[in-house]
Amino acid sequence: MKNEPAKQIVYVNTFTDGILDPEKAMLGPVKDGGYIIANTAPGCWGPMITPSLQGGHEVTQPVYVEGAEVGDAVAIHISSIQVTSMVTASGNDRTVEGHFISDPFVDAKCPECGIVNPDTVIADVGLEAVRCSNCGAAVTPFQFTNGYTIAFDDDRTIGVTLPKEAAEAAGKDGRKNMCTPEHSVQNPIVSVAPHDIVGMVARVRPFLGQIGTTPARAMPDSHNAGDFGQFLLDAPHDYGITQEQLEERTDGHMDINRVREGAVLICPVKTEGGGIYLGDMHAMQGNGEIAGHTTDVSGIATLKIKLLKGIKIDGPILLPVEEDLPYNAKPLSEREKSEALKVAKAYGFEEIEETAPVSFIGTGADLNEATDNGLNRAASVLGMSVPEVMNRATVTGSIDIGRNPGVVTVTFLAPLSALEDAGLSEIAMKHYHL
């Protein structure tokens, strides 16, 4: 595949089996400066009730980037995100004892016939809709503690949660109502028809919960992060790893609601070609995704790809849409810079820093570890001490929760001189029109 002619546009409508594996075939290659247009499948709940998927999600088949080598970075410009699902369902989860071996995302099993990762069929709607193809037993390793079915308006700007009868009607034609892509194998979560919350209204602002590059070793897709990756440590299944091997992750599973249309995500290249993948589109989500899940939808995403040669980073760096930046991290206006220069001159010096916003992703077992990870990544990339990053994030930025329990953003105004040394000044200045 890497020897094939690079394409200006790569269309993606095929998916992984839940495992991100650098040894598996990639699509493409896409040209430096080219585009990826993908029809993505819903993320969490559909794959969670589809035991044949081994990763907890169903993300797109990765795309090879022409010229991308280990130690480079790839800038992903999110040009557009469009929700296609008409209805979806979500909620807080609990695991079902006896329906998995060690990890319900990875090694689900039928409680009756014992087949691991069994194929399934949909039998009507409701809590036991998903059945083992072999013996007919209810087989899902997850159930709702509190769940809802939500329908969207034609323009996908607002959603309303449905009562029992309407939820069950939507569930009877689940793939159609969720606009599940043709090559997706997941069971539609609306088949379960949860209806604990009725009449709740929520604004739609879609983003990608999964987007990034392929890790350096095979990993379940939902575990490609420092928090979910903890489940892999010394695990008994095929994807068990050590703490050291967890460093080979790329943190593509972020669930950060600022990773939306108009943002730029800069990702590490840890395997040849990069292997850009995406999925887990959400219709809306507050910071933290505190329920553990949100509104998984099908959709169409357009990405513009820019290769950054020789820029070695450990994890993702986000350039959010300006309105999503913390107040203190917004670019300084000319008036503010003029007033700051007056203060400097009053105290006997003539120069102030030129800065641009930047947001480093940190992940870990908990929020404290994730914050430390983000601070260390920022310090390493910008050539600063961790205490200096702490000071800058405190007075010119913010630490925000991406996902509980262990994804954060460390956002602040970084000196352009430090960004230039890191090879990131041009992309930051262009993004924020500086």
N, C-alpha and C positions, 0 to 999 in steps of 0.2 A: 504494500500500500504506500509506503514512504517513497517508493521509486516511481509512483504514478504521477502524471502531471497535476500540479496544484490547481485548485479551482477557486474562482472568485467567490462563488457561493456554494456552500455545502448544505443540502437539505437533509434533515434528520427526522425520521419517524420510526426508528427501531430502538430497542431498549436492551438493557442488561438483564441478567437473571437475579439482580440484587447484589452482585459481586463486581467491584471495580478491580480489574486485573490488568496490569501493564503488559502481560504476555498475550492477551487476547487481541484480536483484530480491531483496528480502529477504522473509522470512516475518513474520507478526505484523500489527500491532505488539503487544508484550506490555505490560501495564500496569506502572507503577511499583508494586512490591510483588507483582507476579505471578510466575508460574512458567514455566519451560521444561522440558519432559520430552522427552528425546531418546533414540532408539535409534541408538547410534553404531556406525560400521563400524571394523574393525581399521585401525591406522595405517600403520606403515612398510612392512613386507615385502609385504603384498598389493598396495598401490599401486606399490611398486618393481618388481614383476614384471607390471605392467599398463601398458604403454607409452602407452595412450590417455589416461591420467591425467597431467597436466602439472606436478604439484606435489610428488610424493613422498608425499603423504597423500591421504586422502579424508575431509574434514571435513564437518560438517553445514552445510546452507544457513543463512546468518546470519539472525538475528532482530532486527528493528527494535524499539528500546525507545522507548515513548511519551515524547516531550519531550526526548529526548537530543540535545544539540547539541554541536558541536565546542567543546572547552574544559571539558566536564563530565567526570564519572567515573561508572562503574557498579560497584556492589558485587555480586559474584556469590557467593551463599551456596550451597555444595555440600551439598545436603540428603541426597542418597543416590547411591551408585554400586553397580551390580550387574553382575557379569560374567555373560554368557550363553553364551559359547563353551564347548564341552566339551573342545576340543583346539585348540592353536595350534602354530606353529613359529617359530623365530627363530635368530639367530646373528650372528656377525661377517661383514661383506661385503667383496667386491672388485668392481670394475667390470669389464665385459667389453669389450675394445677392439673398435671397429667397430660397437657396438650403440647408439651415441649420437653426437651431433654435438659439443656442447660441455659439456652438463650432463646426466648420466644421469637425474636427477630430472625434467628439463623437456623435453628434445628427444631422447628415445629414437627410434631408427630401426631398421628391419629391415636386417640385414646383407646380405640377398640381393636383395630388390626395391627397397630404399631408401626405402620409405614412412616418413615421420616420424610418430610417435605412432600406429602402426598398431593396428587392432583385432586381437584375439587369440582363440584357442580353446585349451582344455585337451585335450591328447592324453595320456591315461593318467597315470602318476605318474613322478616322478624329476626329474633335473636339467634335462631338455629338455622338460618337460611343457607349457610355454607356447609356442605356435606362432603365427606370423603368419597371420592369416585369409586374406591374399591369396596367399601363396606357400608357406606351410607350414614356413618356416624357424624354428629355435629363435631366440627374439627378445629374451629378457630382458636388460636392461643391467646386472643385478647377479647375482652368484652367492655362495654361502656359502664362506667359508674354513674355518669350523667352525660347524656348526649342529645343532639339536636339535628334536625334536617333543615337546611336553609335553601330558599329559592331566590333567584336574582331577577331583576328587571331586564328588559331586552337590551338595554345599553350597558349592563353590568356595572351599575353605579351604586346599587343598594341591594341589601338582602333582608329577607324576613323568614323567621323560623316557623315551621309548619306544625299543625296538629296531627294526631295519629292517622286519621283517614287520608289526608293529603300526603303525608310522609310515605304511607304504604302504597299509595297509588304511584308516587314517583319511583318507589323501589321496584315495582313490577316491570319497569323498563329502564333498569338502572344504567346500562351502558349508553343508551340513547340520551338519557337526561343528563348524564355526566359528560357526554361527548367524548367517551373513552377512545383514544386512538386505536386504529385498526390492529396494530401489531402488539398492543398492550395485552398482557395475560391476566392482569389483576381482576379480582372480583370487585364490582362496584359497591362501595360502602353504603350507598343509599338502599341497598337490598336489606340491610338490617333495620332500616326505618326508625332510628331513635327519635323520640319526641318529648323529651323531658322539659324543654323550654319552648314555649309557644308565643309567637307574636313579638319576639325580640327583633329589633331593627339594627342593622350594622352597615356602615359605609364600606364600600369596596375600594381598596387601594392595593392592587396586586404586587407581589414581589416573588423572587425565586428563593426558596428555602435551601435548595441544593444548586450550587454552581461553582465550578472550579476545574482543577486539573487532577489527573489520575495519580493516586499515591504510588510510591516506589515499590510497594508489595500489594498482593491481593488482599482486599478488605471488603467486608460488607459495607454497602454504600452509606447506610445511616450511621455507621460507626467510624466514618472518616472525619473524626473530630476528637478533641481532647477529652470531652466529657463522655460521650457515648463510646469512645474507644476504650474506656476503662473496662467495659464488658468483655473485651478481647484478651485482657491480661491473664495469661495462664489458663485460658479457656480450653476445654477438652475437645472442641470440634476442630475442623481443619484450619480455621483462621485464628487460632489462639496465637498470641504473640507476647513478647517481653515488653517491659517498660521502655527499653532502649529502642526496640523496633517500632513502637508507637510514634517515634519521631519521624518515621517515614510517611506519616499522614500528610495531607494537604489542606485539611479543614474545609473541604467543600460543603460539608453539612453545617450551615451556620444559623439558619432561621433568623436572620437579621432583617427586620422589615425595611431598612434603608437600602437594601440591595434590590432596587426597583428601577423602573424606566428612568433613564437619564443619568444613572450613576455609572461609575467606572470601578471595576474590581481588578486589582493587579494580583496575579496568582503565581506561585512558584512553579517551576518546571522540575519535577523530580523523576521523570521518566522520559525517554526519547519521544519527541513529538508532542509532549505536554499532555495530550489526551483531554481536551475540554469536554465536559459533560454538564448537563443541567437537568432540572426537574423539581418536584416538590413545590410547584407553584401554589401560593396561597392567595385567597381573595382578600384577606385582611388579617391583621394580627397586631396586638399591642406588644410593647417591649416585654421580653421575658418569656413569651409563649407559656404563661404560667400553668395553663391547663394541660400542658404536655403536647397538645395538638391544636391545630386550627383548621380553617376551611380549605381542604385540599381540592384543587380544581385542575381540569385539563386546560391547556392554553397554547398560544403560539408566541414564541419569543424570538426576537431578532437581535443578534449580537455582532458587533464589529470587532475584529481581532487585530491586535497590534503586538508584534514580537519585540521584546526588550532584551537585546543581546547582552550577556555578561552581567546582568543585574540579579544577583543571588539574594533571595529572601527565603525565610523559613516558612512563613505563612501569609495569608492574604492581607492586602492593604486596600482599603476602600476610600474612594473619593465620592462622598455622598452628593446628592442633589443639594444645592445651597440651602434651600428652605428646611432641609432635614438636619442641618448642622446645629449643634448646641449654640446658644446665643453668643457665648464668649469665643467660639471657634469660627464664627462667620468672618469672611475676609474684611479687612479694615477698609473703610471708605476713604476717599481722598481728604474729606473734611477731618476725619478722625486722625489720619496720619499727619495732617497739618497741625492739629492741636497737640499731638504727641511731640512733634518736632519743636514746637514752642516751649514745651516743658523741658525737653532736653537742652535747648539753648539756654534756658533760664538757669540750668544747673551746670553750664559750662562745657557741654559737648554738642557735636553737630550731627551725629548720625543715629538713626533708629533702624531696627531690623526690618527687612522686607520679608514677609511671611506668606504662607499659603496653608489652608487647612489640609489635614491628613488624618486618617483613621486607621489604626492598626488593630487587626483582629487577634484576640487572645483566647485560647481555649485550655481547659484543664478539668480535673476531677470535680472541682467546685469553683465558685465564683472568685474566691481568693487566689486559687492557683491560676485561673484564667486571667485575672488581672495581672499577676506577676508575669505570666507568659506574654501578654500584650505589652507590658512595660519593657521587658527584656528585648522583645522583637523590635520595638521602636528604637531603643537605645542602640542596638546592634546595627540597624539600617542607617541611622542618622549620625552614628559616631559620637554619641552622648553617653553620659553616665545615667544609670537608672534614676538617681535622685533628681537630675536635671529634667528628665522626662516627667517625673512626678510633679515637679514644680510647674512645668509648662502645662501639663494636663489639668492641674488644679486651677490656674489663673487664666488660661486661654483656651480651656476645653472642658472635657467631661469624660468620666467613665460611665458607660451605659451598658445595661444588660441586653445582650442579644437573645440568648436563650438560657433559662434556668434549667439545669444547674451549673453550666460551665462555659458559656460563650459571652465575651464582652467586647466592646469597642473602646479603644484608648484614642481619643480624638483631641487634637490641639492645633494651634498655629505653629507650624515648623518654620525655622529660618530657611529662606530660599537657598542660602549658601550650603546648608546641610543637605537639602533636597537635591541640589545640583551635584554635590559630591556623590550622592547615592544614585544619580542618573534619573531622578524623578521630578526635577523641577519643570521641565518642559511640559510634561503631561499634566501636572498640577496647575501650572499657569494657564494652559490652554483650556482646561476644564472649568476654571473659575474666572476666565477672561481677565487675567491680571496683566 
